[in-house]
């Protein structure tokens, strides 16, 4: 597979995940919690690094760097999704209380504190708002991130990175 096709496939996969998330929000009425928003940011990171790799037509080291950055974004998303699933499976008496909204936190706190607060999660993150085949949407998102991470690992290992033909 050529480098450009490899990155285009990664971009389309990540962009498709984002489109589905926005479809659920705007057409199915499933409002995202703060952890859902952070998962979208990680998915956008995968899409962005794949798009840059596609536009650059990267080979060799550059191909591996873009693939590694996409992979790190996917692993971050998988970690956030795992935390989300963990919160959803806590006993009701151990679920953190609801906190202020993400917009408010961004207005009053430094970014590092916002990240720490959101990653702790709250009751809105522990509520199961949607499921498919009996599995919560954050769990499916986690699986999707793991698949994207494996695709990125393939790129880091050099799959899809054929050298440019010499004239």
Beta strands, then each sheet from edge to edge (+ up, - down):
strand 1: 131-132
strand 2: 135-136
sheet 1: 1+ 2-
end
